[in-house]
Amino acid sequence: MPEGFSLGPLFVRFYGIILMLGALAGAWLATREAKRRGYDPEIVWDLLTYLLIGGIIGARLWHILTPPPSSGITAGWYLTHPLDALAIWQGGLGIPGAVIGGLIALYFYTRRRNLNFLEWTDIAAPSLALGQAIGRWGNFFNQELYGAPTNLPWKIYIDPDHRLTGYLDVEYYHPLFLYESIWNLANMFLLLWISRRFADRLKDGDLFLIYLIVYPVGRFFLDFLRLDASLVGGININQTVMAVVATCSAVALYWRHRRSASQRLS
């Protein structure tokens, strides 16, 4: 499967194109949500640059700190090969880091512009889910996010050069990128529905907390199919982080509404 095409001396990777399409689609959705909440949609396009920078830096740092075993590279290896640490076009971006980096960028942007940070996390939540749903197809072209071997009708063929050690004779695998893409798309629709159905009961930041419950739950279970989970101290670091984030977000969502209910009763 081709990973891209040449334009003169420049090689354009489908991975990068897909990621940018996801970012633009997410930004478009965010303009709709911003306008619905009474904000100037142009804020989104101004904000997008900062979110991309923060998200990409965070995503790459996460990958560098938690490289999958299949890469044959450790976090320390990047310290002596800094140019490889910058080679994001070859893949290697971690979603948890992207969310953290994007949040940091969003915080400083909203603070500088005197905007409500929590409300803007709610505006961003469905857009983030949409961007992930599209962006995961970049992994398809890189053949880097597939699950355990399978013979199911929707199995995906992986070229020998992209197969993991121990699976060189296995041709078909679970399309893990597809499963996560579908989950993210469903998350987007859920968040949009909740934002309208329960508009009178939601607090600023609630929608983002729901995102931080739904996405991690799906990612947690999908990680059971991964063959090259990132291990730190012998544990699956991504799966562990997803469990902690989902649990903490659920507790936070419950607690802030429990307090509100108690105040109304009193």
N, C-alpha and C positions, 0 to 999 in steps of 0.2 A: 504493500500500500504506500503510495507516495506521501511524504510528510510536508510537501510544499512544491514550489515551482520557482524557476529562475527568471529574474528580470535583469538581463545583462549580467553584471558582476554580483548582483544582489540576489540572495536566496530568501524567498518569502515563505515562512512556515504557516501552515494551516492553523497550527496551535495558537499562534499570535493573533491571527485573523479572527478566530472563534472567540478568543478572550475579549477582543475589542468589540465584537458584535454583542457579546453578553453585557459589557459595560454600557454600551450605547442604548441597548434595549432597556436595561435597568434604569438608566438616566431618564429615558423617555417616560417610563412609568412613574418615576419620581416627580417629573414635571406635572403629570396629571394629579398626583396626590397632593403636591404642594399647592397647586391652583385650587383644588377642592377645599383646602384648609385656609385659603385666603392669602397665600404667599405668591410672590412674583416667581414664575417658573424659571426665569433666567438665573435665579440663584443656584438652581441645580447644575446648570451647565458651567457656571463659575466654580462651583464646589467640586465638580467631577474631577478636575485635574488634581486637586489635593487628595481626594479619595483614592485615585489611581496610584499616586505616588506612595501614599501611606500604606495602601493595601498591598502593592507589589513588594515594597520593602519588608513589610511584616510577613507576607507569604513566603518570601525567599529566606528570611531569617529563620522562620519556623522549619522549613525544609533543611536548612543547613544544620540546625540544632538537633533535628530528629530525622536524619536520612534513613530511608528504608534499607534493609539488609541487602536487597537485590542490587542496589547501586554499587556495592562493594566499597563504599566510601564512608568514613566516619566524620563526625563533626570536626575533629581536630585536623583532618586532612585539608579542609578548606582554609585553615589558617596559613598553610604553606602554599596554597594554590588559589590566591584571591581572585584571579581572573575567572576561574571556573565557578567561583561563588557568584559571579555576575552573569553567568550564562543562562539566564532565565528562558531564553528561546529554545533551550533543549529540554524544557520541562523542569519539574521540581518546584512547585509552589504549594504551600500548605494553607488550606482554607482557614484553620484557626488563627494563623498568623495574619492572614488577609483581613479577617474581621477585627482583630485587635488593632492592627495598623490603621485600618479605615476609621475605627472608632476614635482613635487618638487624633487623627487628622480632622474628623468631624467636630470633636470637642473644641479644638483650638480655633477652627473656622467659625463655629457658632458663637464662641466667646468673643472673638474679634468683631463679629457682625451684630452682636447683641441679639442673637436668636436663641430660642428655647431648645437647648441641646436634646432633652428627652423627647420633645415632640418631633425633632428631626430624625431621631433614631427610629421613630414610628414611621415616618415618611420613607425612610431608607429600607425598612425591613422587607416589604414585599418586593422591592426592586432588587435587593440583595439576593433574595431567593430566585428571582427570575434570571439574574445575571449568572448565578451558579448553575441553574438548569441548562442554560445555553453554553456556558463555559466548559462544562464537563465534556462536551463533544470534542473539545480540543484534545482530551486524553484519548479519544477514539483514534484520531489521526496519528498520535504518538505511540499508540498501542502500549500504554503504560498503566492503565487502571482497569484490570480485569480480575475476576475472582477465581474460585476453584474450578477445576475441570468439570464439564457437564456435557450431556447429550440432549439437553432440552431443545425444543424447536427454535428458540431465539438465541442459541449459542453463537459465539463469535470466534472466528478463526484468528489466531495469532501467528504472525510470521516466526520462523525459527530464531531469527536474530533477536526477537523481543521476548522469548520465553525464558522463564526462570530456570536456574540450575535445578535439576531433578525432575523437570517437566519438559525436557527437550523433545520427547517423543509424543507429547500430548498436543493435539491441534486445536481443540475447542474448549472454550471457557465461558464462565458467567460474564455477561457484559455489565460489570459493576458500575461503570460510568453511566450506563443507561438507567440502571435502577436508581442511582442517586439523582440523575437528571429528572426522572419522573417524580421522585419524592420531593425535590425542590420545587417543581412546577405545582404540585399539589399544595405544598406549603404556601406558595404565593397566593393561590386562589383562596385558601383558608384564611390567610391574613387579610386579604381584601374583603372577604365576606364578614369577618369578625369586626373589622374597622367600621363597617356600615351597620351591621345588625346590632352591635352593642355600643354604638357611639356615645350614648348617654351614660354608660357605666364605666367606660375605659378611662384610666388615668394616663397622663403623659408617660411614655416609656413602657406601657403595658404590652403594646403590640410587639415591641422588640423583645420583651421578655418571652412572649409566646413563640417568637422565632427561635429564641435560645432554648426553648423546650423541644419544639417539633423537629428542627433540623438535627440537633444532637442525638435525639432518640433514634431517628432513622439511620444516622451515621453509625451509631453504636452497634445496631444489629447488622448492618451491612458489613461492618468490619470483621464479622465472623467468617465472611467469605474471602477475605483478603489473604493472599499468599505471602505478601512481603510487608507485613505490618511493622511500623517503626517501633523499635524496642528501646526503652530507657530503663536501666536497672532490671531488665528481664520482664518488664510489663509493656503491654501495648499502650504507648503513651497517648495516641490519638483517641483510642477507645476509652481510656481512663478519663481523659480531659472531657470528652463528650458526656460521660456519666456524671461527672462533677458539675459541669455547666448546666445540664438539664435539671439536675436535682436542686441546685442552688437557685436557679431561675424560677422553678416551680414553687419553692418555699417563699421566695421574695414576692412572687405574684399573689400567692395565698395570703401572706402576712399583710401586705399593704391593703388588700381588700377586706381582710378580717378586721383590721383596725378601723377602716371606714365604716363597716357595718356596726361595730361596737359604738362608734361615735354617734351614728344615727339613732341607735336604740337608746342611748343615754340622753 
